Amino acid sequence: MEYAKDEVFRIRYNTNLNRLQIGHERWTSRLLNTMKRHKLITTTVIAFIMFSTVNIIMIYSFIKILQSV
């Protein structure tokens, strides 16, 4: 029953084409739905990006310290 409710509310009437039309999902909503479904992969990717950024910042500051010596 929940599936039927979701599908009914996505249908819109297009006055230019004079017919009913199913609304299309935007890429952001598809991305958010995928992130909600795959929480472990999302957490892993976010942690990887965060640690990579911290690593680059630390390497950069270490190189700056070596240049000043």
C-alpha positions in Angstrom: 0.0 0.0 0.0 2.8 2.4 0.7 4.3 1.8 -2.7 1.0 2.8 -4.3 0.8 6.0 -2.3 4.4 7.0 -3.4 3.6 6.4 -7.0 0.3 8.3 -7.0 1.9 11.5 -5.6 4.7 11.5 -8.2 2.2 11.9 -11.1 1.7 15.4 -12.4 -0.5 16.9 -15.1 1.4 18.6 -17.9 -0.7 21.3 -19.5 1.6 21.8 -22.4 1.4 18.2 -23.5 -2.2 17.8 -22.2 -1.5 14.5 -20.4 -0.3 13.1 -17.1 3.4 12.8 -16.6 5.5 11.0 -14.0 7.9 13.3 -12.3 11.6 12.7 -12.8 14.0 12.4 -9.9 16.9 14.8 -9.8 20.4 13.6 -9.5 20.7 15.0 -5.9 17.7 13.0 -4.7 19.0 9.9 -6.3 22.4 10.5 -4.6 20.8 11.0 -1.2 18.7 7.8 -1.6 21.8 5.8 -2.6 23.7 7.2 0.4 20.9 6.3 2.8 20.9 2.7 1.4 24.6 2.2 1.5 25.7 3.7 4.8 28.9 1.7 5.2 30.2 2.6 1.8 29.3 6.3 2.4 31.0 6.3 5.8 34.1 4.7 4.3 34.4 7.1 1.4 33.9 10.2 3.7 36.5 8.9 6.1 39.0 8.2 3.2 38.5 11.7 1.8 38.9 13.3 5.3 42.1 11.3 6.1 43.5 12.0 2.7 43.0 15.7 3.2 44.6 15.7 6.6 47.5 13.7 5.2 48.1 16.3 2.4 47.9 19.2 4.9 50.4 17.5 7.2 52.8 16.7 4.3 52.6 20.3 3.2 53.3 21.7 6.6 56.3 19.3 7.0 57.7 20.5 3.7 57.3 24.1 4.8 59.2 23.3 8.1 62.0 21.6 6.1 62.3 24.6 3.8 62.7 27.0 6.7 65.6 25.0 8.2 
